[in-house]
């Protein structure tokens, strides 16, 4: 069985724009100004253009079109603009690969981010970091597609109930997409809290040092992989992980979010 280091020798490591690193630094900076964030984004014309397309999409239902990053922040909000820009950065760092439906992949990734944010607010975990970790967790699958495309077909074959992909990844390549993404995040110098959460995202209770963020991303990933997820699917979530997060299933059913509320950067 190969090691993660040897696996990474067989892939071309994607680079992440400087913009993404700069935006991540502002996520928890309550003093970050509109001008500061706007200036960061406008330095990257390609990301700016994609961000404006997203902000002008039907998702936000705005009454007038947005023509500048400043307008986008004013109309959509600082948090949404930063997360939209980060989503655009991530999706732009990876090419389209055979065996991966890019639209479905990024739609699921954004759903995972949305569910992570929802749960993080309830359990008082860093919300921006939870959104970003939930959005990134599946990036490891893109590395699998690059290094071992035939194995990816086995991983993705239907039927594939939620959680099955992680099991198949472990059986076929020895580690999960989350563990690969953790290594990628480490090489990108992302926060160690994120790296540790990604490592255990497929099984957050296996490590003695419990990661709340890892458990959040685990639950979010299961929901994102559930077609047309709704309150009725809460009963299918692992009760031990919900208990470890002190999440009340009844509260989850009563406050279950709509996929329509999530950012769609697909």
CORPE-V945150 format. One record per helix or strand. SS is the DSSP state (H for helix, E for strand). FROM is the first residue (numbers start at 1). LEN is the number of residues. Records with the same first field share a line. If there is no record, write none. Layout:
SS = FROM-LEN / FROM-LEN
//
This chain:
H = 4-6 / 18-9 / 34-9 / 45-11 / 58-3 / 69-8 / 78-16 / 102-22 / 127-10 / 139-9 / 149-8 / 164-10 / 177-11 / 192-8 / 212-13 / 231-6 / 239-6 / 249-6 / 259-3
//
